[in-house]
Amino acid sequence: MDKTIHEQWTCKFAKVKAVVVQLDELISRIKIDHKIQKTTEEPLSINIFTTRADAGEPKVEAPKSANYQSCVFGQDTQISWKFSGIEKSQVTWFFKGQPLPTNSRFQVTETDDGTSTLSIHQAELVDQGDYIARATNADGEAEARTTLNIVCIKPIINTNLDAAMQVTKDETMTLKIAASGTPKPGIVWMR
């Protein structure tokens, strides 16, 4: 169990235990008062408290709130995070620390179970970096981070130019080459 989660549960357990002890004391005093048929004039105080964490702030529903993801240049990809909380959260996506505007390449969808999905259409090298999904409700906020790596495919020359060629002086010669790679490679001719 993650140390932070363990500490949170230990704190919550201590709070519940304190309330139970106070309730036991109250019940004992009521029983004593009832037996001697006397009411207590002094008010009894019980401290029942909640913290924002107890009240339903959003939580990331994943073992870790950060991950790494890769996508081939030019392909579509999706980043998804699921959030829970008593109150439904509003999820905002950020890229390189700035709110991510939605457009034809970046779209966000939400499902009833609290999952927010960022879809990236035809990933480009500039899309590489950290994406943050921030869930916010009246009780607080939670963040999940994905580092997206854009994978390129090394250029390959698909035409063999090693063969000997015969050229007639003062005539035009045409050389053709085919190359593949992602992103599409540029071709530079050198003598």
BELKAHU-V383206 format. One record per run of one state. SS is the DSSP state (H for helix, E for strand, - for the rest). FROM is the first residue (numbers start at 1). TO is the last residue. If there is no record, write none. Layout:
BEGIN
SS|FROM|TO ; SS|FROM|TO
END
This chain:
BEGIN
-|1|2 ; H|3|35 ; -|36|51 ; H|52|55 ; -|56|58 ; E|59|60 ; -|61|65 ; E|66|72 ; -|73|76 ; E|77|84 ; -|85|89 ; E|90|95 ; -|96|97 ; E|98|99 ; -|100|105 ; E|106|110 ; -|111|114 ; E|115|120 ; -|121|124 ; H|125|127 ; -|128|128 ; E|129|137 ; -|138|139 ; E|140|151 ; -|152|152 ; E|153|157 ; -|158|178 ; E|179|182 ; -|183|191
END
